[in-house]
Amino acid sequence: MSLKKRAVRGLFWTFLERFSLQGISFVISIFMARLLLPAEFGLIGMITVVIALGMSLRDSGLTSSLIRTSEPTEADYSTVFFMNIASSFLIYALLYFTAPLIAEFFNKPVLRDIVRILSLKIIISAFSAIQNTRLTKAMHFKRQVMIQLPAVLLGGLAGIYFALQGFGVWSLVYMNLIQVSIVSLLLWFSTDWHPRWIFSLAKFKTHFSFGYKLTLAGLLNTIYENIYHIIIGKYFSAAQLGFYTRAQSLKQLPVSNISSALNKVTYPMFAELQHNDKKLKEVYRRLMQQVLFWIAPILVGAGVLAEPLIRFLFTEVWLPAVPYFQILCITGIMYPLHAYNLNILNVKGRSDLFLKLEIVKKSYVTLGVILAIPFGIMGLLWFQVLSTFIAFFINTHYSGKLIQYPLVEQIKNLLPVFALAGFMGMVCYFARQLVLNMFVPDWLQLVSITGLGAMIYFGIAHVIKFSPYVEFKQLALKF
């Protein structure tokens, strides 16, 4: 099967995976938000960075190196498998013994036991990391869909049950553990690969020499992606962190569904085109336009409708999350743009440059966050917007050099999408101001203004024959 056909098939199943999984997860999160308090979500938000760091350290970038390797052998896979297992136990031990310090840092004693229990997911996921990597490398996303769906559904139902029984924050902990356990079991027993008793020091050095730079960059990125959880959890209340995490997760819904799904397919696809700069540039340009074409109007519209959206889904208890969500929608639009630029560095083997750029970006973020703390959570959020734009310019500058696609040309190709989404957003904003004076219920506001926005956005795209719209329409008709 050609690369194009595999990519199209991969996109279909990956989008199905993301939309079905995120759809189920979203429905479950609505129930959980109505059953639990914002402060209980805030407790989990406080240790999000700890678990994320553990997951990143466990892998050490080795699986990314496997995906990039043209023809990995059994020795490659088994070596990385055993390293993942060994590192997962070491990391769990580290987190187990440092859990009291983490709890003391946030002044929340309950976090000690939460860290010790929730960190088990690092070990559990290690046993199926290679199986999942092999499926990704081969673009067998259909099988991944069939594995993820029951895990999310059963884990979510278990979480709702525990919440109804009054388990509070522990219902979120158990939900996470059940989900990752089901995924690992299904990957282990439904795939045809199992490790052999092989460990090659030479193979390990090869993958580690590429992966450790990605790991260091990933650690920095994980810390700074979650730095707002750390700062808000340390200096503000658990409830405020709960509002922030709710706004962040709602913003991530379209970002995860679209950009993450494409990223999962495009990384192995880019890897196969790494020696053909002309074709890589063209594929990359079309991908960027397509991602922005869908994400921009969704997040612009969601920002306009933030208040009725959050009240309708999560009740008035969560209304303090509205301004957080509106600001975060801006960062959500920009995120895939600079994230895909980093993929270019990886497939070109420039993990060294990747690491250097991450160090530079995280340095100014550290300074900015310190300066923003006195301005409260809103100051932190607006700085997050600023840092996202700076990251885009930095990443685009360096990745563009590798494929002869400079920053100015990229911006020129993306501006029409921004303009169209902005125009739609203004119309929807003024339409909502009229609706507010009529005391229209939330659900009707959401339906009517969303419909109006969709008609304007896609209507204009159809009339002017906007290239991302035309390309998607052609692709959908062929499929």
C-alpha positions, -999 to +999 in steps of 0.1 A: +000+000+000+014+034-010+023+060+017-006+083+006-032+055+010-018+044+043-018+080+055-054+085+044-065+052+060-045+061+091-062+095+093-096+080+091-091+055+119-071+080+140-099+106+137-124+079+145-103+070+175-099+105+187-135+116+182-150+084+197-126+083+226-128+120+233-165+120+228-169+092+254-144+109+277-162+142+274-195+127+283-179+110+313-162+143+323-196+160+323-210+134+348-179+136+369-180+174+370-215+173+382-207+147+409-174+161+422-162+195+434-138+218+415-113+214+444-112+176+438-103+181+402-077+206+415-060+179+436-054+158+405-043+189+386-016+194+412+002+161+405-005+160+367+031+172+361+045+145+384+028+117+365+036+132+332+073+135+341+074+099+352+058+088+319+083+108+299+113+096+319+102+060+316+103+061+278+134+083+274+125+089+238+133+053+229+099+046+212+102+077+191+136+065+179+120+031+170+094+049+149+121+068+131+143+037+125+138+024+090+140-013+097+141-021+134+150-057+144+137-079+171+168-068+191+157-032+188+122-038+201+131-062+229+160-040+241+137-010+244+110-031+260+132-042+289+146-007+293+111+006+296+102-020+323+133-014+343+130+024+342+093+023+351+101+005+384+129+029+392+107+059+385+079+045+406+102+039+435+114+075+433+079+089+432+068+066+461+095+079+484+092+116+473+054+116+476+055+131+512+076+160+498+051+166+470+022+167+495+041+191+517+049+214+487+012+218+480+003+216+516-022+188+508-015+157+529-039+136+509-016+139+478+009+115+494-013+085+489-027+098+456+008+101+441+017+066+454-014+050+439-017+069+406+020+065+398+013+028+393+001+037+358+037+043+348+045+006+354+013-007+339+017+013+307+054+002+303+043-034+296+025-024+264+045+006+252+063-014+224+031-030+212+015+004+209+047+018+191+046-010+166+010-003+157+017+034+153+048+028+132+028+005+109-002+029+109-025+002+123-047+028+139-079+007+135-066-018+160-057+010+184-093+023+182-107-010+191-084-013+221-089+022+234-127+023+232-136-003+258-108+010+281-122+045+281-158+034+284-153+008+312-129+031+331-152+060+328-182+040+340-162+028+370-152+064+378-189+075+377-198+046+400-170+055+425-181+091+424-217+081+431-205+061+461-188+091+476-152+083+468-145+119+459-111+125+444-103+088+445-129+081+418-106+100+394-076+080+405-093+047+401-107+057+368-073+064+354-058+032+367-086+011+353-083+027+319-046+022+315-048-014+328-074-023+302-054-007+274-022-026+285-040-059+288-057-056+254-024-045+237-005-074+252-030-101+243-043-087+210-010-081+192+013-106+177+045-092+193+059-103+226+095-096+239+123-121+235+151-125+260+173-101+240+192-071+252+217-053+230+238-026+245+247-014+210+210-010+201+203+007+234+231+032+228+218+039+193+183+046+204+193+064+235+217+088+217+187+100+197+161+096+224+178+112+254+177+146+237+140+143+231+136+131+266+153+161+281+133+184+258+102+164+267+109+168+304+113+206+300+082+207+279+062+186+304+073+209+333+064+240+314+032+227+300+021+220+335+039+249+352+006+267+355-008+237+374+022+239+398+020+277+403-018+278+407-018+248+430+010+263+451-002+299+454-039+297+448-067+275+460-075+239+449-108+252+436-092+277+413-069+251+400-100+229+394-115+257+373-083+261+354-080+223+347-117+223+335-110+252+311-078+235+299-095+202+293-124+217+275-100+237+253-080+206+246-111+187+233-109+200+197-071+204+198-066+168+209-091+154+184-077+172+154-040+180+159-031+150+180-048+127+156-030+142+126+003+142+146+000+105+153-002+098+115+021+125+102+051+117+124+057+083+107+046+098+074+071+127+077+098+101+087+094+084+054+097+117+035+127+130+056+151+129+025+127+146+001+125+182+013+103+194-016+076+169-009+079+172+028+074+210+026+043+205+004+028+179+027+036+200+057+020+232+042-012+214+034-013+198+068-009+231+086-036+248+066-060+218+071-054+217+109-059+254+114-090+254+091-108+232+115-094+242+149-096+280+145-134+283+140-142+257+167-121+275+193-132+310+182-168+300+184-163+282+217-147+314+231-177+334+221-201+309+236-181+301+266-206+312+293-237+293+280-215+263+270-199+258+305-232+265+323-251+241+301-225+213+304-212+216+340-238+238+358-233+273+373-208+259+398-181+260+370-188+295+357-156+310+372-138+289+345-153+310+317-126+337+314-099+311+318-114+291+289-117+321+266-080+330+270-069+294+267-088+291+234-062+315+219-033+292+229-052+262+216-053+278+181-016+284+181-005+251+197-006+228+166+012+253+145+044+253+166+041+216+176+042+204+140+073+225+133+090+205+160+081+173+142+102+186+113+132+188+135+127+153+148+123+136+114+154+154+102+173+139+131+179+173+147+170+163+183+200+184+194+184+215+180+151+204+194+166+204+229+184+237+225+152+254+214+133+239+243+159+253+267+157+288+252+119+288+253+116+275+288+141+300+301+120+330+291+088+311+303+104+308+337+111+345+339+077+354+326+058+332+350+077+347+380+069+382+368+032+373+361+025+357+396+017+391+412-010+397+386-029+366+396-042+338+375-053+362+347-018+375+344-005+340+342-030+331+314-022+362+293+015+354+296+007+319+284-008+334+252+023+356+247+047+327+252+027+306+227+032+332+200+069+335+208+072+297+206+056+297+172+080+322+158+111+304+172+100+269+161+089+281+126+122+299+120+144+269+126+122+242+111+116+263+080+153+264+073+154+227+071+127+224+044+131+258+027+098+270+041+105+303+059+085+320+086+071+347+063+058+322+038+042+301+065+024+331+079+012+342+045-003+307+039-021+308+073-034+343+074-065+336+052-077+310+077-072+334+106-091+361+088-121+338+079-123+325+115-120+360+129-148+373+107-171+344+117-163+351+154-172+387+152-206+379+136-213+353+162-203+377+190-227+404+179-254+378+173-250+366+209-253+402+222-287+404+205-298+370+218-288+380+254-315+407+254-341+382+245-334+358+274-329+328+252-320+296+271-284+283+269-291+253+247-309+274+221-280+300+221-256+272+215-276+256+187-285+288+169-252+307+171-232+276+163-254+270+132-250+306+122-212+304+125-210+272+105-231+286+077-209+317+075-176+299+078-182+271+054-204+292+031-176+317+025-151+288+021-173+272-005-179+305-025-142+315-026-131+279-032-108+280-001-080+254-007-082+236+027-120+232+022-117+220-014-090+195-005-110+181+024-141+178+003-122+160-024-106+136+001-140+129+017-157+121-016-129+098-026-129+079+007 
